[in-house]
Amino acid sequence: MAEQQKSQWSRTGGKLRKYLLHLCFQTHVIHSSQTPDWAKGIKDSQEGIASSREHKLSFKKSKEVCLSYVQDAILQKQWKRAAEFLTFYIESLEKDYSIEYMGPSEIIWRIGTEILCNHSHSSIGEFNSFIEQMKTLGVKRYLKVCLEHAFHLLCNGLIDEAYQNLSLAESWRFGEQTTAQDKEMKLVQAYRGLLDYYSWSKQKNILLEYEQDGLEDSSVEREMHSCFRKAAMGLKEIIKIPGVWDLFVKSYVDLLEFYGDHQEAREVLSEYAYNSKFPANPNAHVYFYQFLKRHGASKKSLVSALKILHDIVPSHELMIDFNIMLQKSKKRKKRRLGLEVIFAALDYAGSKENVKAWSCLARQVKQIVISEKHLDWIKEEWNSRKDWWPAFHFSRYLAKRNWQENESLTYEKALVAGVLLGKDCKYFKYVSHQGCKAQVKRFRTLKKFVNRHSPVYLRISGL
């Protein structure tokens, strides 16, 4: 087996070296009549050691040096130099292969792909030629190479070619390796299914347009149903394997919902979100919540779904919807949770200028202040934030910037700042002054509200 691999590498390595040399000639990096200076040193070193007993060790070191040149060139995005260095690295492997088998195909595949994807003189045809050579080097990586080939084709808009590539990979068989690569095969089938879903979506849109115009086309409908069956078959299998399969799950659920199979769609999303074998994934809970909302699920179900999302990602944009739902509840426990949710959302920089988030907090704080019930809720939340929220949210600098950019935002923030930090708060003072100066009625009302309820600040701050 090792001898066959040696022979295979000898043939393929020669082809790859000639191909990369061609790429180098195109960019005038090296010339056919000369060897690069950096390569001469390694060649001289190799030739001088050829008769030495330390040949193997020294040759290995020289190849490592060569490979480090390649890696350094890639890190510096010097793709022409990288192609030159990789050419010599392949030549070194060809010479060394008669002595001892080594497995270089992974390195050549990864580095060669990176160079060809970025080289200014590389074309899709050249990339295809390179990848086809890589497919002949080591069956263990055959399906992975096929997948990468498909991705590259898709990135270049060659959808039909990518589909054909995946279909060929799906029909690949190689003894025991087929079983060993079961997961990779399922991934190939899933991506092929994703392209079938894409075709189904196109046919569906055509059919819907026909229906709007009062037309019918049975051939389009048949094609759409054919794509549905193939897409569902490929997508269904991959989402059974624990992992993050957002795109595949969304596509499969879309298929099921279109054909009215809401029960299976719900089971798929529930399994994806709540099966402990799957990695924690906020998107899974978002998809499940959105599905429940689309299909008119009970408020209890919606709250339950968002509560889990809150525990995982308290800064998620859906926490605003969660707070609104909780504020409307008649249960004190849920309203208390609503205050906790919106405070937690505003702990993150992504929400600093979110008007809706500040509006939710301002509304709930105002309700509590007016009723003078549950001030302890505000106090409890504020105690853990009073050391850093003033600088994070309520500085004079932010007051000036917010006032210039968004009047509504400054109003909501100023109300919260005035309650939490009192009428002497820098943010509140600046905003209320500017608002009154501009003769905006709601800012005058805001100033009166904070002044009237100034004792609340003393109670919240514990003074």
C-alpha positions as a Markdown table, in Angstrom:
| # | Residue | x | y | z |
|---|---|---|---|---|
| 1 | Met | 0.0 | 0.0 | 0.0 |
| 2 | Ala | 2.8 | 2.4 | 0.9 |
| 3 | Glu | 4.6 | 1.6 | -2.4 |
| 4 | Gln | 1.4 | 2.5 | -4.3 |
| 5 | Gln | 1.1 | 5.7 | -2.4 |
| 6 | Lys | 4.7 | 6.6 | -3.2 |
| 7 | Ser | 4.2 | 5.9 | -6.9 |
| 8 | Gln | 0.9 | 7.9 | -6.8 |
| 9 | Trp | 2.6 | 10.9 | -5.1 |
| 10 | Ser | 5.5 | 10.7 | -7.6 |
| 11 | Arg | 3.1 | 11.0 | -10.5 |
| 12 | Thr | 0.8 | 13.6 | -9.0 |
| 13 | Gly | 3.6 | 15.6 | -7.3 |
| 14 | Gly | 5.2 | 16.1 | -10.7 |
| 15 | Lys | 2.0 | 17.4 | -12.2 |
| 16 | Leu | 1.4 | 19.8 | -9.3 |
| 17 | Arg | 5.0 | 21.1 | -9.4 |
| 18 | Lys | 4.7 | 21.8 | -13.2 |
| 19 | Tyr | 1.4 | 23.5 | -12.6 |
| 20 | Leu | 2.7 | 25.7 | -9.9 |
| 21 | Leu | 5.8 | 26.5 | -11.9 |
| 22 | His | 3.5 | 27.6 | -14.7 |
| 23 | Leu | 1.7 | 29.9 | -12.2 |
| 24 | Cys | 5.0 | 31.4 | -11.1 |
| 25 | Phe | 6.2 | 31.9 | -14.7 |
| 26 | Gln | 2.9 | 33.8 | -15.3 |
| 27 | Thr | 3.8 | 36.3 | -12.6 |
| 28 | His | 7.5 | 36.5 | -13.4 |
| 29 | Val | 8.4 | 35.3 | -9.9 |
| 30 | Ile | 10.9 | 32.8 | -11.1 |
| 31 | His | 12.4 | 32.1 | -14.5 |
| 32 | Ser | 13.0 | 28.7 | -16.1 |
| 33 | Ser | 16.8 | 29.3 | -16.3 |
| 34 | Gln | 17.4 | 30.1 | -12.7 |
| 35 | Thr | 16.8 | 28.9 | -9.2 |
| 36 | Pro | 15.7 | 31.4 | -6.5 |
| 37 | Asp | 18.4 | 32.5 | -4.1 |
| 38 | Trp | 16.5 | 31.2 | -1.1 |
| 39 | Ala | 16.1 | 27.8 | -2.8 |
| 40 | Lys | 19.8 | 27.6 | -3.6 |
| 41 | Gly | 20.7 | 27.5 | 0.0 |
| 42 | Ile | 18.4 | 24.7 | 0.8 |
| 43 | Lys | 19.5 | 22.8 | -2.4 |
| 44 | Asp | 23.2 | 23.2 | -1.5 |
| 45 | Ser | 22.5 | 22.0 | 2.0 |
| 46 | Gln | 20.7 | 18.9 | 0.7 |
| 47 | Glu | 23.4 | 18.1 | -1.8 |
| 48 | Gly | 26.2 | 18.5 | 0.8 |
| 49 | Ile | 24.5 | 16.1 | 3.2 |
| 50 | Ala | 23.5 | 13.5 | 0.6 |
| 51 | Ser | 26.2 | 11.1 | 1.6 |
| 52 | Ser | 26.0 | 11.8 | 5.3 |
| 53 | Arg | 24.4 | 9.4 | 7.8 |
| 54 | Glu | 22.4 | 12.3 | 9.0 |
| 55 | His | 20.7 | 12.7 | 5.6 |
| 56 | Lys | 17.2 | 12.0 | 6.8 |
| 57 | Leu | 17.2 | 14.4 | 9.7 |
| 58 | Ser | 18.8 | 17.2 | 7.8 |
| 59 | Phe | 16.5 | 16.7 | 4.8 |
| 60 | Lys | 13.6 | 16.9 | 7.1 |
| 61 | Lys | 14.9 | 20.1 | 8.6 |
| 62 | Ser | 15.4 | 21.7 | 5.1 |
| 63 | Lys | 11.8 | 20.8 | 4.2 |
| 64 | Glu | 10.5 | 22.3 | 7.4 |
| 65 | Val | 12.4 | 25.5 | 6.6 |
| 66 | Cys | 10.9 | 25.6 | 3.2 |
| 67 | Leu | 7.4 | 25.0 | 4.6 |
| 68 | Ser | 8.0 | 27.9 | 7.1 |
| 69 | Tyr | 8.8 | 30.2 | 4.1 |
| 70 | Val | 5.5 | 29.2 | 2.5 |
| 71 | Gln | 3.6 | 29.9 | 5.7 |
| 72 | Asp | 5.3 | 33.2 | 6.3 |
| 73 | Ala | 4.5 | 34.3 | 2.7 |
| 74 | Ile | 0.8 | 33.4 | 3.2 |
| 75 | Leu | 0.6 | 35.3 | 6.5 |
| 76 | Gln | 2.0 | 38.3 | 4.7 |
| 77 | Lys | -0.5 | 37.7 | 1.8 |
| 78 | Gln | 2.5 | 37.5 | -0.6 |
| 79 | Trp | 0.7 | 34.9 | -2.9 |
| 80 | Lys | 3.4 | 35.0 | -5.7 |
| 81 | Arg | 6.2 | 34.2 | -3.2 |
| 82 | Ala | 4.0 | 31.5 | -1.6 |
| 83 | Ala | 3.5 | 29.8 | -5.0 |
| 84 | Glu | 7.2 | 29.9 | -5.6 |
| 85 | Phe | 8.0 | 28.4 | -2.2 |
| 86 | Leu | 5.3 | 25.7 | -2.5 |
| 87 | Thr | 6.8 | 24.7 | -5.9 |
| 88 | Phe | 10.1 | 23.9 | -4.3 |
| 89 | Tyr | 8.5 | 22.2 | -1.3 |
| 90 | Ile | 6.7 | 19.8 | -3.7 |
| 91 | Glu | 10.0 | 19.2 | -5.5 |
| 92 | Ser | 11.6 | 18.4 | -2.1 |
| 93 | Leu | 8.9 | 15.8 | -1.4 |
| 94 | Glu | 9.4 | 14.2 | -4.8 |
| 95 | Lys | 13.1 | 13.7 | -4.1 |
| 96 | Asp | 12.5 | 12.5 | -0.5 |
| 97 | Tyr | 9.8 | 10.1 | -1.4 |
| 98 | Ser | 12.1 | 7.4 | -2.6 |
| 99 | Ile | 13.5 | 7.1 | 0.9 |
| 100 | Glu | 10.5 | 7.1 | 3.2 |
| 101 | Tyr | 6.7 | 7.5 | 2.8 |
| 102 | Met | 5.3 | 10.7 | 4.1 |
| 103 | Gly | 1.7 | 12.1 | 3.9 |
| 104 | Pro | 2.0 | 15.6 | 2.4 |
| 105 | Ser | -1.3 | 15.8 | 0.6 |
| 106 | Glu | -3.1 | 17.5 | 3.5 |
| 107 | Ile | -0.5 | 20.3 | 3.6 |
| 108 | Ile | -0.4 | 20.7 | -0.2 |
| 109 | Trp | -4.2 | 20.7 | -0.4 |
| 110 | Arg | -4.6 | 23.3 | 2.3 |
| 111 | Ile | -1.8 | 25.6 | 1.3 |
| 112 | Gly | -2.4 | 25.2 | -2.4 |
| 113 | Thr | -6.1 | 26.0 | -2.1 |
| 114 | Glu | -5.3 | 29.2 | -0.1 |
| 115 | Ile | -2.8 | 30.4 | -2.7 |
| 116 | Leu | -5.1 | 29.7 | -5.6 |
| 117 | Cys | -8.0 | 31.4 | -4.0 |
| 118 | Asn | -6.0 | 34.6 | -3.6 |
| 119 | His | -3.4 | 34.5 | -6.4 |
| 120 | Ser | -4.0 | 37.4 | -8.8 |
| 121 | His | -3.3 | 35.2 | -11.9 |
| 122 | Ser | -5.3 | 32.1 | -10.8 |
| 123 | Ser | -8.5 | 31.2 | -12.6 |
| 124 | Ile | -11.4 | 28.9 | -11.8 |
| 125 | Gly | -10.1 | 26.5 | -14.5 |
| 126 | Glu | -6.7 | 26.3 | -12.7 |
| 127 | Phe | -8.4 | 25.9 | -9.4 |
| 128 | Asn | -10.5 | 23.0 | -10.8 |
| 129 | Ser | -7.4 | 21.3 | -12.2 |
| 130 | Phe | -5.6 | 21.6 | -8.8 |
| 131 | Ile | -8.5 | 20.2 | -6.9 |
| 132 | Glu | -8.9 | 17.3 | -9.2 |
| 133 | Gln | -5.3 | 16.4 | -8.6 |
| 134 | Met | -5.9 | 16.6 | -4.8 |
| 135 | Lys | -8.8 | 14.2 | -5.1 |
| 136 | Thr | -6.4 | 11.5 | -6.3 |
| 137 | Leu | -4.2 | 11.9 | -3.2 |
| 138 | Gly | -5.6 | 9.9 | -0.3 |
| 139 | Val | -9.1 | 8.6 | -0.2 |
| 140 | Lys | -9.5 | 9.6 | 3.4 |
| 141 | Arg | -9.8 | 13.2 | 2.4 |
| 142 | Tyr | -11.7 | 12.7 | -0.9 |
| 143 | Leu | -15.1 | 13.9 | 0.4 |
| 144 | Lys | -13.6 | 16.9 | 2.2 |
| 145 | Val | -11.8 | 18.0 | -0.9 |
| 146 | Cys | -15.1 | 17.6 | -2.9 |
| 147 | Leu | -16.9 | 19.7 | -0.4 |
| 148 | Glu | -14.3 | 22.5 | -0.6 |
| 149 | His | -14.4 | 22.3 | -4.3 |
| 150 | Ala | -18.2 | 22.8 | -4.2 |
| 151 | Phe | -17.9 | 25.7 | -1.9 |
| 152 | His | -15.4 | 27.4 | -4.2 |
| 153 | Leu | -17.7 | 26.9 | -7.2 |
| 154 | Leu | -20.6 | 28.3 | -5.2 |
| 155 | Cys | -18.6 | 31.4 | -4.3 |
| 156 | Asn | -18.0 | 32.0 | -8.0 |
| 157 | Gly | -21.6 | 31.6 | -8.8 |
| 158 | Leu | -21.3 | 28.2 | -10.5 |
| 159 | Ile | -24.3 | 26.6 | -8.9 |
| 160 | Asp | -24.9 | 23.9 | -11.5 |
| 161 | Glu | -21.2 | 22.9 | -11.5 |
| 162 | Ala | -21.2 | 22.7 | -7.7 |
| 163 | Tyr | -24.4 | 20.5 | -7.8 |
| 164 | Gln | -22.8 | 18.2 | -10.3 |
| 165 | Asn | -19.6 | 18.0 | -8.1 |
| 166 | Leu | -21.7 | 17.1 | -5.0 |
| 167 | Ser | -23.7 | 14.5 | -7.0 |
| 168 | Leu | -20.5 | 12.8 | -8.1 |
| 169 | Ala | -19.1 | 12.8 | -4.6 |
| 170 | Glu | -22.4 | 11.3 | -3.3 |
| 171 | Ser | -22.0 | 8.3 | -5.7 |
| 172 | Trp | -18.3 | 7.8 | -4.6 |
| 173 | Arg | -17.5 | 4.4 | -3.0 |
| 174 | Phe | -14.2 | 3.1 | -1.8 |
| 175 | Gly | -14.5 | -0.1 | 0.3 |
| 176 | Glu | -14.4 | 0.4 | 4.1 |
| 177 | Gln | -13.6 | 4.1 | 3.6 |
| 178 | Thr | -17.2 | 4.7 | 2.6 |
| 179 | Thr | -18.4 | 3.6 | 6.0 |
| 180 | Ala | -15.7 | 5.5 | 7.9 |
| 181 | Gln | -16.7 | 8.7 | 6.1 |
| 182 | Asp | -20.4 | 8.3 | 6.8 |
| 183 | Lys | -20.6 | 11.8 | 8.4 |
| 184 | Glu | -18.8 | 13.5 | 5.5 |
| 185 | Met | -21.1 | 11.7 | 3.1 |
| 186 | Lys | -24.1 | 13.0 | 5.0 |
| 187 | Leu | -22.7 | 16.5 | 4.8 |
| 188 | Val | -22.2 | 16.1 | 1.0 |
| 189 | Gln | -25.8 | 14.9 | 0.7 |
| 190 | Ala | -27.0 | 17.8 | 2.9 |
| 191 | Tyr | -25.3 | 20.5 | 0.7 |
| 192 | Arg | -26.7 | 18.8 | -2.4 |
| 193 | Gly | -30.1 | 19.0 | -0.6 |
| 194 | Leu | -29.5 | 22.6 | 0.1 |
| 195 | Leu | -29.0 | 23.3 | -3.6 |
| 196 | Asp | -32.2 | 21.2 | -4.3 |
| 197 | Tyr | -33.9 | 23.5 | -1.8 |
| 198 | Tyr | -32.6 | 26.5 | -3.8 |
| 199 | Ser | -34.0 | 25.1 | -7.0 |
| 200 | Trp | -37.3 | 24.3 | -5.2 |
| 201 | Ser | -37.5 | 27.9 | -4.0 |
| 202 | Lys | -37.0 | 29.3 | -7.5 |
| 203 | Gln | -39.7 | 27.0 | -9.0 |
| 204 | Lys | -42.0 | 27.9 | -6.1 |
| 205 | Asn | -41.6 | 31.6 | -6.9 |
| 206 | Ile | -42.3 | 31.0 | -10.6 |
| 207 | Leu | -45.4 | 29.0 | -9.7 |
| 208 | Leu | -46.7 | 31.8 | -7.4 |
| 209 | Glu | -46.2 | 34.4 | -10.1 |
| 210 | Tyr | -48.1 | 32.2 | -12.5 |
| 211 | Glu | -50.9 | 31.8 | -10.0 |
| 212 | Gln | -51.1 | 35.6 | -9.5 |
| 213 | Asp | -51.5 | 36.0 | -13.2 |
| 214 | Gly | -54.2 | 33.3 | -13.3 |
| 215 | Leu | -51.9 | 30.9 | -15.2 |
| 216 | Glu | -51.0 | 27.2 | -14.7 |
| 217 | Asp | -47.9 | 25.3 | -15.6 |
| 218 | Ser | -47.9 | 21.6 | -14.6 |
| 219 | Ser | -44.2 | 21.1 | -15.6 |
| 220 | Val | -43.1 | 23.8 | -13.2 |
| 221 | Glu | -45.2 | 22.2 | -10.4 |
| 222 | Arg | -43.7 | 18.8 | -11.2 |
| 223 | Glu | -40.2 | 20.1 | -11.1 |
| 224 | Met | -40.9 | 21.9 | -7.8 |
| 225 | His | -42.2 | 18.7 | -6.2 |
| 226 | Ser | -39.2 | 16.7 | -7.5 |
| 227 | Cys | -36.8 | 19.3 | -6.0 |
| 228 | Phe | -38.8 | 19.1 | -2.7 |
| 229 | Arg | -38.4 | 15.3 | -2.4 |
| 230 | Lys | -34.7 | 15.4 | -3.1 |
| 231 | Ala | -34.1 | 18.4 | -0.8 |
| 232 | Ala | -36.0 | 16.9 | 2.0 |
| 233 | Met | -34.2 | 13.6 | 1.8 |
| 234 | Gly | -30.7 | 15.3 | 2.0 |
| 235 | Leu | -31.6 | 17.8 | 4.7 |
| 236 | Lys | -33.5 | 15.4 | 6.9 |
| 237 | Glu | -30.5 | 13.2 | 7.6 |
| 238 | Ile | -27.9 | 15.8 | 8.5 |
| 239 | Ile | -30.1 | 17.5 | 11.2 |
| 240 | Lys | -30.3 | 14.2 | 13.1 |
| 241 | Ile | -26.6 | 14.4 | 13.9 |
| 242 | Pro | -25.7 | 16.6 | 16.9 |
| 243 | Gly | -24.3 | 19.9 | 15.6 |
| 244 | Val | -25.0 | 23.4 | 14.5 |
| 245 | Trp | -27.1 | 23.1 | 11.3 |
| 246 | Asp | -28.9 | 26.4 | 11.2 |
| 247 | Leu | -29.2 | 26.8 | 7.4 |
| 248 | Phe | -30.2 | 23.2 | 6.9 |
| 249 | Val | -32.8 | 23.3 | 9.6 |
| 250 | Lys | -34.4 | 26.6 | 8.4 |
| 251 | Ser | -34.5 | 25.2 | 4.8 |
| 252 | Tyr | -36.1 | 21.9 | 5.9 |
| 253 | Val | -38.7 | 23.7 | 8.1 |
| 254 | Asp | -39.5 | 26.0 | 5.2 |
| 255 | Leu | -40.2 | 22.9 | 3.0 |
| 256 | Leu | -42.4 | 21.3 | 5.7 |
| 257 | Glu | -44.4 | 24.5 | 6.4 |
| 258 | Phe | -45.1 | 25.1 | 2.7 |
| 259 | Tyr | -46.7 | 21.7 | 2.4 |
| 260 | Gly | -48.6 | 22.1 | 5.7 |
| 261 | Asp | -46.7 | 19.6 | 7.8 |
| 262 | His | -46.6 | 21.9 | 10.8 |
| 263 | Gln | -46.4 | 19.1 | 13.4 |
| 264 | Glu | -43.1 | 17.7 | 12.0 |
| 265 | Ala | -41.7 | 21.2 | 11.6 |
| 266 | Arg | -42.4 | 21.9 | 15.3 |
| 267 | Glu | -40.8 | 18.6 | 16.3 |
| 268 | Val | -37.7 | 19.3 | 14.2 |
| 269 | Leu | -37.3 | 22.8 | 15.8 |
| 270 | Ser | -38.0 | 21.5 | 19.3 |
| 271 | Glu | -35.5 | 18.7 | 18.9 |
| 272 | Tyr | -32.9 | 21.2 | 17.6 |
| 273 | Ala | -33.4 | 23.6 | 20.5 |
| 274 | Tyr | -33.9 | 21.3 | 23.4 |
| 275 | Asn | -32.0 | 18.0 | 22.7 |
| 276 | Ser | -29.1 | 18.0 | 25.2 |
| 277 | Lys | -26.9 | 16.2 | 22.7 |
| 278 | Phe | -26.8 | 19.3 | 20.5 |
| 279 | Pro | -24.5 | 22.1 | 21.4 |
| 280 | Ala | -26.0 | 25.2 | 23.0 |
| 281 | Asn | -27.2 | 27.4 | 20.1 |
| 282 | Pro | -29.2 | 30.6 | 20.6 |
| 283 | Asn | -30.4 | 30.5 | 17.0 |
| 284 | Ala | -32.2 | 27.2 | 17.7 |
| 285 | His | -34.3 | 28.9 | 20.3 |
| 286 | Val | -34.9 | 31.9 | 18.0 |
| 287 | Tyr | -36.2 | 29.7 | 15.2 |
| 288 | Phe | -38.5 | 27.8 | 17.6 |
| 289 | Tyr | -39.9 | 31.0 | 19.0 |
| 290 | Gln | -40.5 | 32.5 | 15.6 |
| 291 | Phe | -42.3 | 29.3 | 14.5 |
| 292 | Leu | -44.5 | 29.4 | 17.6 |
| 293 | Lys | -45.3 | 33.1 | 16.9 |
| 294 | Arg | -46.1 | 32.4 | 13.2 |
| 295 | His | -48.6 | 29.7 | 14.2 |
| 296 | Gly | -50.3 | 31.6 | 17.0 |
| 297 | Ala | -48.9 | 29.6 | 20.0 |
| 298 | Ser | -50.1 | 30.5 | 23.5 |
| 299 | Lys | -48.4 | 33.4 | 25.4 |
| 300 | Lys | -47.2 | 30.8 | 27.9 |
| 301 | Ser | -45.3 | 28.9 | 25.2 |
| 302 | Leu | -43.8 | 32.1 | 23.8 |
| 303 | Val | -42.7 | 33.3 | 27.2 |
| 304 | Ser | -41.2 | 29.9 | 28.0 |
| 305 | Ala | -39.2 | 29.9 | 24.7 |
| 306 | Leu | -37.9 | 33.4 | 25.3 |
| 307 | Lys | -37.0 | 32.7 | 28.9 |
| 308 | Ile | -34.5 | 30.0 | 27.8 |
| 309 | Leu | -33.1 | 32.4 | 25.2 |
| 310 | His | -32.7 | 35.0 | 27.9 |
| 311 | Asp | -30.7 | 32.6 | 30.0 |
| 312 | Ile | -28.3 | 31.9 | 27.1 |
| 313 | Val | -28.1 | 35.4 | 25.5 |
| 314 | Pro | -29.5 | 38.2 | 27.7 |
| 315 | Ser | -28.5 | 40.8 | 25.1 |
| 316 | His | -30.5 | 39.3 | 22.3 |
| 317 | Glu | -32.8 | 41.8 | 20.4 |
| 318 | Leu | -35.8 | 39.6 | 21.2 |
| 319 | Met | -35.4 | 40.5 | 24.8 |
| 320 | Ile | -37.3 | 43.7 | 24.0 |
| 321 | Asp | -40.3 | 41.6 | 22.9 |
| 322 | Phe | -39.9 | 39.5 | 26.0 |
| 323 | Asn | -40.0 | 42.5 | 28.3 |
| 324 | Ile | -43.1 | 43.8 | 26.6 |
| 325 | Met | -44.9 | 40.5 | 27.0 |
| 326 | Leu | -43.8 | 40.3 | 30.7 |
| 327 | Gln | -44.9 | 43.9 | 31.4 |
| 328 | Lys | -48.4 | 43.1 | 30.2 |
| 329 | Ser | -48.7 | 40.2 | 32.6 |
| 330 | Lys | -51.0 | 40.4 | 35.6 |
| 331 | Lys | -48.6 | 38.2 | 37.6 |
| 332 | Arg | -46.1 | 40.2 | 39.8 |
| 333 | Lys | -43.4 | 37.5 | 39.3 |
| 334 | Lys | -43.5 | 38.0 | 35.5 |
| 335 | Arg | -43.4 | 41.8 | 35.7 |
| 336 | Arg | -40.4 | 41.5 | 38.1 |
| 337 | Leu | -38.7 | 39.3 | 35.5 |
| 338 | Gly | -39.5 | 41.8 | 32.8 |
| 339 | Leu | -37.5 | 44.5 | 34.7 |
| 340 | Glu | -34.6 | 42.1 | 35.2 |
| 341 | Val | -34.7 | 41.2 | 31.5 |
| 342 | Ile | -34.5 | 44.8 | 30.2 |
| 343 | Phe | -31.8 | 45.9 | 32.7 |
| 344 | Ala | -29.7 | 42.9 | 31.6 |
| 345 | Ala | -30.2 | 43.7 | 27.9 |
| 346 | Leu | -28.9 | 47.3 | 28.5 |
| 347 | Asp | -25.8 | 45.9 | 30.2 |
| 348 | Tyr | -24.4 | 45.3 | 26.7 |
| 349 | Ala | -22.9 | 47.8 | 24.3 |
| 350 | Gly | -25.1 | 46.6 | 21.5 |
| 351 | Ser | -28.1 | 48.1 | 23.3 |
| 352 | Lys | -26.6 | 51.4 | 24.4 |
| 353 | Glu | -28.4 | 53.4 | 21.7 |
| 354 | Asn | -31.5 | 51.1 | 21.3 |
| 355 | Val | -34.5 | 53.4 | 21.7 |
| 356 | Lys | -36.9 | 50.6 | 22.1 |
| 357 | Ala | -34.9 | 49.1 | 24.9 |
| 358 | Trp | -34.6 | 52.4 | 26.8 |
| 359 | Ser | -38.3 | 53.0 | 26.2 |
| 360 | Cys | -39.2 | 49.7 | 27.7 |
| 361 | Leu | -37.1 | 50.4 | 30.8 |
| 362 | Ala | -38.4 | 54.0 | 31.1 |
| 363 | Arg | -42.0 | 52.9 | 30.9 |
| 364 | Gln | -41.6 | 50.3 | 33.6 |
| 365 | Val | -39.6 | 52.5 | 35.9 |
| 366 | Lys | -42.1 | 55.3 | 35.5 |
| 367 | Gln | -45.0 | 52.9 | 36.4 |
| 368 | Ile | -43.2 | 51.8 | 39.5 |
| 369 | Val | -42.3 | 55.3 | 40.6 |
| 370 | Ile | -45.9 | 56.6 | 40.1 |
| 371 | Ser | -47.4 | 53.7 | 42.0 |
| 372 | Glu | -44.5 | 53.7 | 44.6 |
| 373 | Lys | -44.9 | 49.9 | 44.6 |
| 374 | His | -42.0 | 47.6 | 44.1 |
| 375 | Leu | -39.3 | 50.3 | 44.4 |
| 376 | Asp | -37.3 | 47.4 | 45.9 |
| 377 | Trp | -37.2 | 45.8 | 42.4 |
| 378 | Ile | -35.4 | 48.9 | 41.0 |
| 379 | Lys | -33.1 | 49.1 | 44.0 |
| 380 | Glu | -32.1 | 45.5 | 43.6 |
| 381 | Glu | -31.3 | 45.9 | 40.0 |
| 382 | Trp | -29.5 | 49.2 | 40.5 |
| 383 | Asn | -27.3 | 48.1 | 43.3 |
| 384 | Ser | -25.2 | 45.8 | 41.1 |
| 385 | Arg | -25.0 | 48.5 | 38.4 |
| 386 | Lys | -24.6 | 51.9 | 40.2 |
| 387 | Asp | -20.8 | 51.6 | 40.1 |
| 388 | Trp | -20.5 | 51.4 | 36.3 |
| 389 | Trp | -23.7 | 52.4 | 34.6 |
| 390 | Pro | -23.2 | 56.2 | 35.2 |
| 391 | Ala | -20.0 | 56.1 | 33.1 |
| 392 | Phe | -21.3 | 53.5 | 30.7 |
| 393 | His | -24.6 | 55.2 | 29.9 |
| 394 | Phe | -25.0 | 58.6 | 31.6 |
| 395 | Ser | -21.9 | 60.6 | 31.0 |
| 396 | Arg | -22.1 | 64.3 | 29.9 |
| 397 | Tyr | -20.3 | 63.3 | 26.7 |
| 398 | Leu | -23.0 | 60.7 | 25.8 |
| 399 | Ala | -25.7 | 63.3 | 26.7 |
| 400 | Lys | -24.3 | 65.7 | 24.1 |
| 401 | Arg | -23.9 | 63.0 | 21.4 |
| 402 | Asn | -27.3 | 61.4 | 22.0 |
| 403 | Trp | -29.0 | 64.9 | 21.9 |
| 404 | Gln | -27.4 | 65.6 | 18.6 |
| 405 | Glu | -28.2 | 62.3 | 17.1 |
| 406 | Asn | -31.5 | 61.1 | 18.5 |
| 407 | Glu | -33.9 | 63.2 | 20.6 |
| 408 | Ser | -36.2 | 60.3 | 21.4 |
| 409 | Leu | -33.3 | 58.3 | 22.8 |
| 410 | Thr | -32.2 | 61.1 | 25.0 |
| 411 | Tyr | -35.7 | 61.5 | 26.4 |
| 412 | Glu | -36.0 | 57.9 | 27.4 |
| 413 | Lys | -32.4 | 57.7 | 28.9 |
| 414 | Ala | -32.9 | 61.0 | 30.7 |
| 415 | Leu | -36.0 | 59.8 | 32.5 |
| 416 | Val | -34.2 | 56.6 | 33.7 |
| 417 | Ala | -31.1 | 58.7 | 34.6 |
| 418 | Gly | -33.1 | 61.1 | 36.6 |
| 419 | Val | -34.9 | 58.4 | 38.6 |
| 420 | Leu | -31.7 | 56.3 | 39.2 |
| 421 | Leu | -29.2 | 59.1 | 39.8 |
| 422 | Gly | -31.4 | 62.1 | 40.8 |
| 423 | Lys | -31.9 | 65.5 | 39.3 |
| 424 | Asp | -28.2 | 66.4 | 39.7 |
| 425 | Cys | -27.2 | 63.6 | 37.3 |
| 426 | Lys | -25.0 | 65.0 | 34.5 |
| 427 | Tyr | -26.9 | 63.3 | 31.7 |
| 428 | Phe | -30.3 | 64.4 | 33.1 |
| 429 | Lys | -29.2 | 68.0 | 33.7 |
| 430 | Tyr | -27.8 | 68.4 | 30.2 |
| 431 | Val | -30.7 | 66.8 | 28.3 |
| 432 | Ser | -33.4 | 68.5 | 30.3 |
| 433 | His | -31.7 | 71.9 | 29.9 |
| 434 | Gln | -31.3 | 71.4 | 26.1 |
| 435 | Gly | -34.9 | 70.2 | 25.8 |
| 436 | Cys | -36.4 | 73.1 | 27.7 |
| 437 | Lys | -34.1 | 75.5 | 25.8 |
| 438 | Ala | -35.5 | 74.1 | 22.5 |
| 439 | Gln | -39.0 | 74.5 | 24.0 |
| 440 | Val | -39.9 | 70.9 | 23.6 |
| 441 | Lys | -42.9 | 70.3 | 25.8 |
| 442 | Arg | -42.2 | 66.7 | 26.8 |
| 443 | Phe | -38.8 | 67.7 | 28.2 |
| 444 | Arg | -40.4 | 70.3 | 30.4 |
| 445 | Thr | -42.8 | 67.6 | 31.6 |
| 446 | Leu | -39.9 | 65.2 | 32.1 |
| 447 | Lys | -38.1 | 67.7 | 34.3 |
| 448 | Lys | -41.1 | 68.3 | 36.4 |
| 449 | Phe | -41.7 | 64.5 | 36.8 |
| 450 | Val | -38.1 | 63.9 | 38.1 |
| 451 | Asn | -38.2 | 66.9 | 40.4 |
| 452 | Arg | -41.5 | 65.8 | 41.9 |
| 453 | His | -40.3 | 62.3 | 42.5 |
| 454 | Ser | -36.8 | 63.2 | 43.7 |
| 455 | Pro | -37.4 | 61.3 | 47.1 |
| 456 | Val | -37.5 | 58.1 | 45.0 |
| 457 | Tyr | -33.9 | 58.5 | 44.1 |
| 458 | Leu | -33.0 | 58.7 | 47.9 |
| 459 | Arg | -34.9 | 55.5 | 48.5 |
| 460 | Ile | -33.3 | 53.7 | 45.6 |
| 461 | Ser | -29.8 | 54.8 | 46.4 |
| 462 | Gly | -30.2 | 54.0 | 50.1 |
| 463 | Leu | -29.4 | 57.6 | 51.2 |
